[in-house]
Amino acid sequence: MYKLSIVNEDRPLDALYIPESLVCDPVMHIWLVKEVYEAFYEMNRALQREGLPSIYGRRGYLCFAYQKKLFQNEVQKNIRQGLKAELAYEKARRTLMPPGCSEHQLGLCIDIALHHMQQDNSISIYEESPQFHWIREYATSYGFILRYPKDKMFYTKFSYRPWHYRYVGIGHAKKMAKLGLCLEEYYEAFYKE
């Protein structure tokens, strides 16, 4: 069930939560649960065997303290741009999850970047890349799902992120794809207590 954990503002993680078996990737310098790390590299090797450029993990595990720092920085940036505190907080919530509410704390997520544009979050650049098309088609074979699909914002309560992939395991990923379900729908249908 750990791989299917839903983390959001309604289901936050404890500030002290740290997943087991975290490993640090020596190239990308991000932390991931070992199983996720291995699946990502297997997927990346398959992508390269198809003649496509490799992909890069820009963000993996984020501890509570780092989430807090990122969120506070975003709020402060919004205040410096002239927003009052409450509006600055609400605007920050549209792009970042508040501390403890990010599933990055599970160590099961990876934000994927294309090597030549590691810091670019342009949706159109992702969607036009051959890597994006390959990943959309084959990610489930490696246990990954596109976590925040464009057509599932009603369920995820978070905007579309074509770079944000979540590891749920191959069986779950394939079943979710076959049924056309996002994680929230899948959990509700099959695992809700």
C-alpha positions in Angstrom: 0.0 0.0 0.0 3.0 2.3 0.5 3.4 2.7 -3.2 -0.2 3.9 -3.5 -0.1 6.4 -0.7 -1.8 9.6 -1.5 -0.2 12.7 -0.1 -1.9 16.1 -0.4 -3.4 18.8 1.8 -6.1 16.4 3.0 -3.6 13.7 3.7 -0.3 15.3 4.8 2.8 13.4 6.0 4.3 13.9 9.4 7.2 16.3 9.5 9.5 13.5 10.7 8.5 11.0 7.9 11.5 9.7 6.0 11.1 6.7 3.6 13.3 3.6 4.0 16.0 2.7 1.5 16.7 6.1 0.1 19.7 6.3 -2.2 21.4 9.3 -3.7 22.0 9.3 -7.4 25.6 10.2 -8.1 24.9 11.9 -11.4 21.6 13.7 -10.8 22.3 14.4 -7.1 18.7 13.6 -6.1 17.4 11.1 -3.5 15.0 8.3 -4.4 13.7 5.1 -2.9 16.1 2.4 -4.2 13.4 0.6 -6.2 12.4 3.9 -7.9 16.0 4.7 -8.6 16.5 1.3 -10.3 13.3 1.5 -12.3 14.1 5.0 -13.5 17.5 3.9 -14.7 16.0 0.9 -16.5 13.5 3.2 -18.2 16.2 5.6 -19.2 18.4 2.9 -20.7 15.4 1.6 -22.7 14.8 5.1 -24.0 18.4 5.4 -25.0 18.3 2.0 -26.8 15.5 3.6 -28.9 18.0 6.2 -30.0 16.5 9.0 -27.9 18.5 11.3 -25.7 18.6 10.4 -22.0 16.4 12.1 -19.4 17.4 13.6 -16.2 15.7 13.6 -12.8 15.6 17.2 -11.5 13.8 16.5 -8.2 13.2 13.4 -6.1 12.8 13.0 -2.4 12.2 16.3 -0.5 12.3 16.3 3.3 9.8 18.3 5.2 12.3 21.0 6.1 13.3 21.6 2.5 9.6 21.7 1.4 9.0 24.3 4.1 11.9 26.4 2.8 10.7 26.1 -0.8 7.2 27.1 0.1 8.2 30.0 2.3 10.5 31.3 -0.4 7.6 31.2 -2.9 5.3 33.0 -0.5 8.0 35.7 0.1 8.6 36.1 -3.7 4.9 36.7 -4.1 4.9 39.3 -1.3 7.9 41.1 -2.9 5.8 41.2 -6.0 3.2 43.2 -4.1 0.7 40.5 -2.9 -0.7 40.6 0.6 0.3 37.6 2.8 -2.9 35.6 2.4 -2.9 36.1 -1.4 0.8 35.3 -1.6 0.2 32.0 0.2 -2.7 31.1 -2.0 -0.7 31.8 -5.2 2.2 29.7 -3.8 -0.3 26.8 -3.3 -1.1 26.8 -7.0 2.5 25.9 -7.9 3.8 24.1 -4.8 2.3 21.9 -2.1 2.6 23.2 1.5 5.1 21.4 3.7 4.1 17.8 4.4 1.7 17.8 1.5 4.1 17.0 -1.2 4.4 13.4 -2.3 8.0 14.1 -3.0 8.5 13.3 0.7 7.6 9.7 -0.1 10.7 9.3 -2.3 8.5 7.7 -5.0 8.4 10.7 -7.4 10.7 12.1 -9.9 10.5 15.4 -11.9 11.9 14.6 -15.2 13.9 17.1 -17.3 15.4 16.9 -20.7 19.1 17.2 -20.5 19.4 20.3 -22.6 16.9 22.2 -20.6 17.2 21.0 -17.0 15.5 24.0 -15.4 12.8 24.6 -18.0 9.2 23.8 -16.9 7.6 24.8 -20.2 4.8 22.4 -20.8 4.9 22.9 -24.6 8.7 22.0 -24.7 8.0 18.8 -22.8 5.0 17.8 -24.9 6.9 18.4 -28.1 9.9 16.3 -27.2 10.3 12.7 -28.5 11.3 11.7 -24.9 7.9 12.9 -23.6 6.0 10.8 -26.2 8.1 7.7 -25.4 7.7 8.1 -21.7 4.0 8.6 -22.0 3.7 5.4 -23.9 6.2 3.2 -21.9 6.4 4.6 -18.4 3.9 2.1 -17.0 6.2 -0.8 -18.2 8.6 0.5 -15.6 6.1 1.2 -12.8 5.6 4.9 -13.4 2.5 7.0 -13.9 2.0 10.6 -15.0 0.9 11.8 -11.6 -1.0 14.9 -12.5 -2.7 14.3 -15.9 -4.3 17.2 -17.7 -7.8 15.6 -17.7 -7.8 14.5 -14.0 -7.4 17.9 -12.2 -10.8 17.4 -10.6 -9.5 14.3 -8.8 -5.9 15.3 -8.2 -6.7 18.9 -7.1 -3.4 19.8 -8.7 -2.5 21.3 -12.1 -1.1 19.3 -15.0 2.6 18.6 -14.7 4.0 16.6 -17.7 7.3 16.2 -15.9 6.1 14.7 -12.6 6.1 10.9 -12.5 5.2 8.7 -9.6 6.3 5.2 -9.1 3.5 2.8 -8.1 4.9 -0.5 -9.4 4.4 -2.2 -12.7 1.2 -4.0 -11.9 -0.6 -1.0 -10.5 0.7 1.3 -13.3 -0.5 -1.0 -16.0 -3.9 -1.5 -14.4 -4.3 2.3 -13.9 -3.4 2.9 -17.6 -5.8 0.2 -18.8 -8.7 1.6 -16.8 -7.8 5.2 -17.5 -7.6 6.1 -13.8 -5.5 8.5 -11.9 -4.1 7.5 -8.5 -7.0 9.0 -6.5 -9.6 7.2 -8.7 -7.7 3.9 -8.5 -7.3 4.1 -4.8 -10.9 5.0 -4.3 -12.1 2.1 -6.6 -9.8 -0.7 -5.2 -8.2 0.2 -1.9 -10.4 2.6 0.1 -11.1 1.2 3.6 
